[in-house]
């Protein structure tokens, strides 16, 4: 049996899967937590990956890392971080994003250059914030890595030149999605040029570990999930995690000047247009805490209420929002009356989450012109009975539910197996069994949500 190791270095934790390279079956898995917050000492990721891979890395013939996108890991001339990394969900650079878009000639010019319209999540906006707010630190920056690059370098033999892939690179704000760094845009953001990692071609070997295992280029977490799910054209994947993501694979690039759809590259040589929300599973975490129940209790309460939650509607932009682009937004409730019940409050939280994701799917389909063949939903929140019951109703279509799994880490493992095989295409692993969920659509729930959204701030393109 030939084993490969796939690593998901996410916002919240590191997950490691030891996988049979022949059929994709998981042999062993481990996890280690990351510190909370929107800025983190990158050394914490290295401690977590060491913990999660202990006893597994030695068994693997190849390894790859899929990591949280966009995070700014700015290094000095010694290779040490000049400050804690700013993560994708840190919105302090919202005004920097607006400034950079204007300097590039406006939203469509920005999308034409890098595939996307900048928002606070993108690395370049964080570099501009660093330049403007911490100029002494900015001046010390000699190289810039993404989180997965930083972890991949740690796993590689000493002296290995940093590397990345076009999928994760396409979320920096200084990479042309067609395939090359834009050092001019990096300099525009940071105030001076810096060394960037070499871009590794899909399916190739990037380095070796000290023990001689091959290291693949790695990728971003969303690109890893697409590999792990073996997405095909026409599949729309909705992921409910720390963020909410609707994505699809495409042979052609998207350059959406409205900024709603980000035109990322994927890890296989194509493209991965996606729509991302900042608020997702945390909506349910917060509601469970407020109501004093666990997640099973929250789901049970929600299913006691009727569609529309007794007239209660939630706009769940608690930490600002990326889609629509409202970095300064807050959560908004409406329709509360003396008749409102705890069950209504619970159901409104689920409906607000799912309406936000339904809008993401609609925007993705409109931008790509590619009607969904299948609508797949993954993520920890899909374990909830309420999510399973309400998702097809709010999304207005049958939902395909793959079995629970660490698909980002599995995608990284598939990438490692691809590099090990040296083939033109990723290995074809047997598809897991799926469950198809159906329910009567509830369009009035979407209508109430859209009305509240537009009364708060109209979604204009």
LOVEX-436496 format. One line per 3 residues: number of its first residue (from 1); their letters; for each residue x, y, z of C-alpha. Coordinates in pm, 1 decimal, always signed. Layout:
<recs>
NUM> A> X Y Z | ...
</recs>
This chain:
<recs>
1> XXX> +0.0 +0.0 +0.0 | +134.5 +341.9 -100.4 | +29.4 +615.7 +142.4
4> XXX> +1.5 +990.7 +90.1 | -67.8 +1264.4 +344.3 | -317.3 +1545.6 +288.5
7> XXX> -316.9 +1843.7 +524.5 | -585.9 +2108.6 +570.5 | -439.8 +2410.4 +750.4
10> XXX> -766.3 +2595.0 +803.1 | -867.6 +2900.0 +1002.7 | -960.1 +2693.5 +1306.8
13> XXX> -732.8 +2387.9 +1299.3 | -494.0 +2158.8 +1115.5 | -639.5 +1830.8 +992.3
16> XXX> -416.7 +1555.8 +854.3 | -537.5 +1253.4 +656.7 | -318.6 +954.2 +574.3
19> XXX> -469.3 +810.2 +256.2 | -422.1 +506.0 +34.9 | -296.6 +653.3 -293.3
22> XXX> -464.1 +379.8 -496.1 | -825.6 +427.1 -389.7 | -842.4 +737.1 -166.5
25> XXX> -947.5 +547.3 +145.3 | -851.4 +715.3 +471.8 | -610.8 +509.9 +681.1
28> XXX> -562.5 +752.0 +970.7 | -648.3 +1108.6 +1065.2 | -546.9 +1357.7 +1329.5
31> XXX> -619.6 +1719.3 +1414.7 | -475.1 +2005.7 +1618.6 | -638.4 +2341.8 +1700.2
34> XXX> -532.4 +2689.9 +1590.4 | -565.1 +3002.3 +1805.1 | -882.0 +3209.1 +1757.2
37> XXX> -882.8 +3557.6 +1609.0 | -829.8 +3732.5 +1277.7 | -455.5 +3778.5 +1330.8
40> XXX> -237.2 +3486.8 +1438.2 | +130.1 +3414.9 +1493.6 | +211.7 +3188.4 +1193.6
43> XXX> +432.6 +2976.8 +1419.9 | +109.6 +2843.4 +1572.8 | +27.3 +2675.5 +1240.1
46> XXX> +365.7 +2504.6 +1238.4 | +318.0 +2371.5 +1591.0 | -27.4 +2246.2 +1491.2
49> XXX> +96.9 +2073.1 +1177.3 | +376.0 +1906.7 +1370.7 | +122.4 +1777.3 +1622.3
52> XXX> -129.4 +1663.3 +1362.5 | +125.4 +1486.2 +1139.8 | +329.5 +1318.5 +1414.5
55> XXX> +354.8 +950.7 +1327.4 | +180.5 +1003.6 +992.6 | +431.5 +1202.2 +788.5
58> XXX> +690.5 +927.9 +827.3 | +454.6 +679.3 +659.5 | +375.2 +895.2 +356.5
61> XXX> +544.5 +881.0 +17.6 | +408.3 +1226.1 -70.3 | +239.5 +1515.7 +109.0
64> XXX> +47.6 +1830.3 +15.3 | -103.6 +2120.1 +209.6 | -430.1 +2297.9 +134.5
67> XXX> -465.3 +2609.5 +347.0 | -687.6 +2903.5 +426.8 | -675.5 +3154.0 +141.9
70> XXX> -557.9 +3515.7 +136.6 | -374.0 +3536.4 +469.9 | -77.9 +3774.9 +476.7
73> XXX> +246.9 +3617.3 +595.5 | +501.5 +3897.0 +555.1 | +863.2 +3794.1 +621.1
76> XXX> +1183.6 +3989.1 +684.6 | +1527.9 +3919.4 +539.1 | +1582.7 +3633.3 +785.5
79> XXX> +1254.9 +3462.4 +687.8 | +1081.9 +3557.4 +1016.1 | +735.2 +3720.9 +1019.2
82> XXX> +743.2 +4097.6 +1068.7 | +411.0 +4071.7 +1254.4 | +127.1 +3828.5 +1319.2
85> XXX> -43.1 +3711.5 +1001.3 | -362.7 +3890.6 +904.0 | -622.9 +3630.5 +808.9
88> XXX> -881.9 +3636.7 +531.5 | -1158.8 +3738.0 +773.5 | -977.3 +4045.5 +906.3
91> XXX> -1165.8 +4341.8 +756.9 | -942.9 +4629.1 +871.6 | -816.3 +4669.6 +512.7
94> XXX> -1158.4 +4749.4 +360.9 | -1062.0 +5108.9 +278.9 | -730.5 +4987.7 +135.9
97> XXX> -926.6 +4762.3 -102.0 | -1127.1 +5059.5 -225.0 | -811.1 +5264.4 -274.8
100> XXX> -636.6 +4990.9 -472.0 | -939.6 +4936.0 -695.8 | -946.0 +5305.3 -779.1
103> XXX> -572.6 +5306.0 -851.6 | -616.9 +5011.5 -1088.5 | -880.3 +5198.8 -1288.7
106> XXX> -1202.3 +5078.5 -1129.4 | -1373.9 +4748.1 -1054.7 | -1383.2 +4604.5 -1407.3
109> XXX> -1019.7 +4693.1 -1470.0 | -932.7 +4523.4 -1142.6 | -1126.9 +4209.9 -1239.8
112> XXX> -966.9 +4205.9 -1584.3 | -619.2 +4220.6 -1427.5 | -651.6 +3961.3 -1149.1
115> XXX> -983.2 +3783.9 -1211.1 | -1157.3 +3943.2 -912.3 | -1250.9 +4276.9 -762.0
118> XXX> -1053.5 +4332.3 -443.3 | -1220.7 +4312.5 -103.8 | -1068.0 +4321.5 +242.4
121> XXX> -999.2 +3947.1 +233.2 | -730.8 +3972.9 -36.9 | -363.5 +3972.8 +57.8
124> XXX> -276.3 +4288.7 -136.3 | -522.6 +4495.9 +66.7 | -359.0 +4376.5 +388.2
127> XXX> -19.0 +4474.1 +252.3 | -152.5 +4822.5 +175.3 | -290.3 +4844.2 +529.4
130> XXX> +53.7 +4744.3 +658.0 | +218.2 +5011.1 +444.5 | -15.0 +5281.6 +572.3
133> XXX> -49.9 +5182.6 +938.4 | +274.9 +5005.2 +1024.8 | +529.5 +5158.8 +785.0
136> XXX> +833.9 +5043.1 +982.5 | +720.0 +4682.6 +956.6 | +624.1 +4724.8 +592.4
139> XXX> +973.2 +4850.5 +514.4 | +1121.2 +4530.1 +661.9 | +919.4 +4298.8 +435.8
142> XXX> +1142.2 +4107.8 +193.8 | +906.6 +3824.0 +94.3 | +536.8 +3745.0 +119.0
145> XXX> +382.5 +3398.8 +153.4 | +32.6 +3261.7 +188.2 | -51.3 +3040.7 +487.8
148> XXX> -26.1 +2717.2 +289.0 | +310.1 +2829.4 +144.5 | +441.9 +2889.2 +495.6
151> XXX> +335.7 +2542.0 +613.7 | +463.2 +2370.8 +296.6 | +804.8 +2532.8 +342.0
154> XXX> +812.4 +2407.1 +700.0 | +750.3 +2048.6 +586.3 | +1014.4 +2066.2 +314.6
157> XXX> +1384.7 +1999.6 +356.6 | +1590.0 +2293.8 +490.1 | +1692.3 +2540.7 +223.2
160> XXX> +1392.5 +2471.8 -1.4 | +1283.2 +2776.9 -198.2 | +923.9 +2873.8 -106.7
163> XXX> +657.5 +2761.7 -353.9 | +284.7 +2790.4 -416.7 | +27.5 +2704.3 -683.4
166> XXX> -180.9 +2915.7 -919.0 | -503.6 +2836.8 -730.4 | -402.0 +2995.8 -401.0
169> XXX> -192.0 +3261.5 -577.1 | -503.0 +3381.6 -762.0 | -644.3 +3509.2 -432.2
172> XXX> -358.0 +3744.9 -351.8 | -451.7 +4047.4 -562.4 | -115.7 +4048.2 -740.4
175> XXX> -143.7 +3741.2 -961.8 | -286.1 +3735.1 -1313.3 | -526.4 +3442.4 -1314.2
178> XXX> -388.2 +3335.2 -1652.4 | -71.2 +3235.3 -1468.3 | +190.0 +3489.2 -1360.0
181> XXX> +279.3 +3718.4 -1070.4 | +210.2 +4091.0 -1108.8 | +502.5 +4243.0 -919.3
184> XXX> +381.0 +4587.8 -1022.8 | +60.0 +4532.0 -823.5 | +254.8 +4395.4 -528.6
187> XXX> +473.4 +4705.7 -527.9 | +166.7 +4926.8 -558.9 | +19.0 +4763.7 -247.9
190> XXX> +325.6 +4731.9 -25.9 | +522.3 +5031.8 -142.8 | +815.0 +4822.2 -267.6
193> XXX> +871.2 +4490.2 -441.7 | +927.5 +4164.4 -254.8 | +1021.4 +3804.6 -326.8
196> XXX> +727.0 +3578.7 -406.4 | +717.8 +3197.9 -409.1 | +769.5 +3008.8 -733.2
199> XXX> +446.0 +2882.7 -885.7 | +437.4 +2504.7 -922.3 | +247.1 +2353.6 -1215.1
202> XXX> -52.3 +2129.5 -1136.8 | +35.1 +1770.0 -1059.2 | +408.8 +1824.9 -1026.2
205> XXX> +658.9 +1780.4 -745.5 | +761.4 +2098.2 -563.8 | +1010.7 +1968.3 -305.5
208> XXX> +1100.5 +1682.4 -73.9 | +1076.6 +1646.5 +300.6 | +1385.3 +1580.6 +508.0
211> XXX> +1275.9 +1215.8 +508.7 | +1260.2 +1197.4 +130.5 | +882.6 +1213.8 +77.3
214> XXX> +767.3 +1420.8 -219.8 | +593.3 +1752.2 -151.4 | +330.3 +1872.7 -399.2
217> XXX> +261.4 +2241.1 -458.6 | -35.5 +2256.9 -226.5 | -326.1 +2494.6 -286.8
220> XXX> -598.9 +2701.0 -123.3 | -865.0 +2535.0 +86.3 | -1145.1 +2590.8 -164.5
223> XXX> -933.0 +2449.6 -446.3 | -847.7 +2154.1 -223.0 | -1215.8 +2089.4 -157.4
226> XXX> -1287.3 +2089.5 -532.0 | -1016.3 +1825.5 -578.3 | -1139.8 +1624.2 -282.0
229> XXX> -1496.3 +1627.9 -415.8 | -1378.1 +1556.6 -772.9 | -1605.1 +1835.6 -895.6
232> XXX> -1706.2 +1824.4 -1261.9 | -1844.9 +2105.5 -1480.4 | -2202.9 +2174.4 -1376.4
235> XXX> -2146.8 +2080.0 -1013.6 | -2205.4 +2364.5 -767.5 | -2049.3 +2305.7 -429.0
238> XXX> -2183.6 +2491.7 -125.6 | -1957.4 +2470.0 +177.6 | -2082.9 +2577.6 +520.1
241> XXX> -1781.4 +2633.9 +742.1 | -1627.1 +2939.6 +905.1 | -1714.2 +3104.5 +575.2
244> XXX> -1984.2 +3011.0 +328.9 | -1867.6 +2930.2 -23.3 | -2046.7 +2851.4 -347.5
247> XXX> -1804.9 +2735.9 -617.1 | -1797.0 +2557.4 -949.6 | -1525.7 +2436.7 -1185.8
250> XXX> -1495.0 +2603.8 -1524.9 | -1269.7 +2576.9 -1828.2 | -1284.3 +2953.4 -1878.7
253> XXX> -1193.8 +3245.0 -1655.7 | -1449.1 +3479.3 -1501.5 | -1383.4 +3852.6 -1461.1
256> XXX> -1689.1 +3987.2 -1279.0 | -1662.2 +4362.7 -1245.1 | -1944.7 +4371.0 -990.5
259> XXX> -1710.0 +4195.5 -748.9 | -1965.4 +3933.6 -648.4 | -1793.1 +3639.1 -816.8
262> XXX> -1421.2 +3590.8 -760.1 | -1249.5 +3445.0 -1063.8 | -997.4 +3216.6 -897.0
265> XXX> -784.6 +2956.6 -1067.5 | -815.3 +2597.6 -952.0 | -551.6 +2338.0 -866.1
268> XXX> -592.2 +2139.8 -1189.0 | -521.7 +2395.7 -1461.3 | -873.9 +2535.5 -1494.5
271> XXX> -1071.3 +2791.8 -1299.4 | -1280.3 +2795.6 -982.9 | -1520.3 +3090.2 -981.2
274> XXX> -1679.6 +3130.8 -641.8 | -1894.4 +3347.8 -422.9 | -1795.2 +3374.4 -56.2
277> XXX> -1980.2 +3491.0 +253.6 | -1798.4 +3577.6 +575.0 | -2081.9 +3462.1 +799.0
280> XXX> -2176.5 +3095.6 +790.5 | -2161.6 +2828.6 +1061.6 | -2087.7 +3095.6 +1322.5
283> XXX> -2444.4 +3219.9 +1278.7 | -2566.2 +2895.4 +1430.7 | -2297.5 +2894.4 +1701.0
286> XXX> -2409.0 +3239.0 +1813.6 | -2779.0 +3152.6 +1808.4 | -2724.4 +2834.2 +2009.1
289> XXX> -2533.9 +3033.8 +2270.5 | -2803.2 +3299.3 +2291.8 | -3077.9 +3040.4 +2334.8
292> XXX> -2877.1 +2833.7 +2581.1 | -2887.8 +2509.4 +2380.7 | -2643.6 +2286.5 +2196.9
295> XXX> -2662.2 +2244.0 +1818.8 | -2898.2 +1947.4 +1839.8 | -3124.9 +2150.1 +2063.1
298> XXX> -3110.5 +2446.1 +1823.5 | -3208.3 +2222.0 +1530.9 | -3497.5 +2070.9 +1726.8
301> XXX> -3625.6 +2418.3 +1814.9 | -3599.9 +2536.8 +1454.0 | -3802.0 +2244.2 +1325.1
304> XXX> -4082.5 +2329.5 +1569.0 | -4136.2 +2660.1 +1385.2 | -4302.3 +2701.7 +1044.3
307> XXX> -4136.5 +2826.5 +722.7 | -4083.8 +3199.6 +759.9 | -4019.3 +3170.5 +1134.9
310> XXX> -4341.4 +3342.3 +1237.2 | -4245.1 +3653.0 +1041.2 | -3896.8 +3681.9 +1195.3
313> XXX> -3615.8 +3748.3 +946.4 | -3243.2 +3766.8 +1011.8 | -2981.0 +3940.5 +798.3
316> XXX> -2677.7 +3760.6 +945.7 | -2395.3 +4002.9 +865.3 | -2260.3 +3991.6 +1220.4
319> XXX> -1892.2 +4039.4 +1138.7 | -1938.4 +4252.7 +829.5 | -1994.7 +4073.5 +500.3
322> XXX> -1809.9 +3998.3 +179.8 | -2106.3 +3903.8 -41.4 | -2260.8 +4151.9 -66.1
325> XXX> -1951.6 +4359.0 +8.3 | -2045.4 +4525.5 +339.0 | -1738.3 +4510.6 +563.9
328> XXX> -1894.0 +4744.2 +820.5 | -2233.8 +4573.6 +839.6 | -2390.6 +4423.6 +1152.0
331> XXX> -2656.3 +4159.8 +1208.2 | -3014.4 +4280.2 +1168.5 | -3335.6 +4120.9 +1297.5
334> XXX> -3688.5 +4220.6 +1199.4 | -4040.8 +4095.4 +1260.7 | -4004.4 +4041.3 +1635.7
337> XXX> -4338.8 +4059.1 +1820.2 | -4475.4 +3946.4 +2158.1 | -4581.5 +3626.6 +1980.2
340> XXX> -4226.2 +3541.2 +1871.0 | -4106.3 +3212.7 +2018.7 | -3765.4 +3063.0 +2085.6
343> XXX> -3839.0 +2823.7 +1800.1 | -3895.2 +3118.1 +1564.6 | -3561.4 +3268.1 +1665.4
346> XXX> -3387.3 +2937.2 +1603.6 | -3549.7 +2885.6 +1263.9 | -3474.4 +3242.2 +1154.8
349> XXX> -3104.5 +3176.0 +1215.1 | -3107.4 +2872.2 +985.1 | -3314.9 +3050.9 +722.2
352> XXX> -3086.9 +3356.8 +731.5 | -2780.4 +3136.9 +681.1 | -2938.6 +2942.5 +394.7
355> XXX> -3080.1 +3253.6 +223.8 | -2732.7 +3405.1 +223.5 | -2595.0 +3089.7 +60.9
358> XXX> -2884.0 +3072.8 -188.3 | -2800.7 +3424.7 -303.8 | -2438.7 +3316.7 -344.7
361> XXX> -2546.5 +3027.8 -569.6 | -2770.0 +3255.6 -778.1 | -2488.0 +3501.8 -835.3
364> XXX> -2244.4 +3225.5 -929.5 | -2481.7 +3074.8 -1185.4 | -2558.7 +3416.1 -1336.9
367> XXX> -2189.7 +3500.6 -1378.7 | -2084.7 +3168.5 -1528.9 | -2394.7 +3105.1 -1739.1
370> XXX> -2362.9 +2744.4 -1626.0 | -2684.9 +2601.4 -1476.6 | -2616.4 +2362.3 -1190.9
373> XXX> -2623.6 +1992.0 -1276.4 | -2592.9 +1902.3 -909.2 | -2606.1 +2115.5 -595.9
376> XXX> -2376.0 +1962.9 -335.3 | -2364.9 +2085.9 +24.2 | -2078.9 +2004.2 +261.2
379> XXX> -1935.6 +2126.6 +589.6 | -1979.7 +2058.5 +957.2 | -2316.3 +2233.9 +965.9
382> XXX> -2467.6 +1965.7 +740.0 | -2473.2 +1734.3 +1041.2 | -2763.7 +1945.5 +1167.4
385> XXX> -3108.2 +1797.0 +1107.8 | -3240.1 +2148.5 +1052.4 | -2984.5 +2224.9 +781.5
388> XXX> -3071.8 +1898.3 +607.9 | -3444.4 +1969.4 +626.2 | -3435.4 +2336.6 +531.5
391> XXX> -3155.0 +2350.9 +271.9 | -3354.4 +2213.4 -24.5 | -3655.1 +2426.1 +74.5
394> XXX> -3461.6 +2755.1 +90.4 | -3224.1 +2675.0 -198.0 | -3523.9 +2572.5 -405.2
397> XXX> -3365.7 +2257.3 -546.9 | -3268.7 +1904.9 -455.1 | -2949.3 +1894.6 -252.6
400> XXX> -2685.4 +1624.1 -283.2 | -2525.1 +1551.9 +52.2 | -2192.2 +1366.6 +41.2
403> XXX> -2097.3 +1171.1 +351.6 | -1918.2 +1372.6 +622.1 | -1549.7 +1402.8 +551.1
406> XXX> -1247.3 +1628.7 +553.2 | -1265.3 +1709.4 +183.3 | -1001.9 +1985.3 +186.9
409> XXX> -748.1 +1747.9 +338.4 | -865.4 +1471.8 +104.3 | -810.4 +1705.2 -190.1
412> XXX> -459.4 +1776.1 -67.7 | -401.2 +1401.2 -43.9 | -526.9 +1360.0 -401.5
415> XXX> -285.2 +1631.5 -511.7 | +0.0 +1449.8 -334.5 | -98.7 +1123.6 -505.4
418> XXX> -107.4 +1306.5 -840.2 | +245.3 +1440.1 -794.0 | +362.2 +1095.0 -687.5
421> XXX> +206.8 +927.0 -993.9 | +341.3 +1184.2 -1239.3 | +29.8 +1151.1 -1457.3
424> XXX> -143.3 +1413.8 -1669.6 | -461.1 +1404.8 -1459.6 | -533.9 +1351.6 -1088.5
427> XXX> -600.5 +991.8 -982.5 | -962.0 +877.8 -1013.0 | -1078.3 +757.0 -674.0
430> XXX> -1415.3 +586.5 -618.8 | -1687.2 +841.3 -545.8 | -1844.5 +814.8 -199.8
433> XXX> -2211.7 +736.4 -163.0 | -2438.4 +1041.7 -143.6 | -2783.1 +1127.8 -8.6
436> XXX> -3027.2 +1339.3 -208.2 | -3244.4 +1573.1 +1.6 | -3568.4 +1723.7 -127.9
439> XXX> -3833.0 +1954.3 +17.2 | -4111.6 +2183.5 -94.6 | -3953.6 +2520.0 -191.7
442> XXX> -4024.3 +2820.5 +32.3 | -3974.1 +3122.5 -196.8 | -4148.4 +3356.1 +48.6
445> XXX> -3856.0 +3304.9 +287.9 | -3613.8 +3426.8 +19.8 | -3841.0 +3721.6 -60.0
448> XXX> -3854.6 +3837.0 +303.0 | -3476.7 +3805.0 +330.7 | -3417.1 +4008.0 +12.0
451> XXX> -3656.9 +4275.0 +132.0 | -3469.0 +4313.8 +460.2 | -3135.4 +4316.6 +278.5
454> XXX> -3247.2 +4593.3 +44.6 | -3406.4 +4797.3 +320.4 | -3077.4 +4786.0 +507.9
457> XXX> -2857.5 +4867.1 +207.9 | -2965.8 +4778.3 -146.7 | -2747.0 +4521.5 -321.2
460> XX> -2639.5 +4718.4 -625.9 | -2396.2 +4602.9 -890.4
</recs>
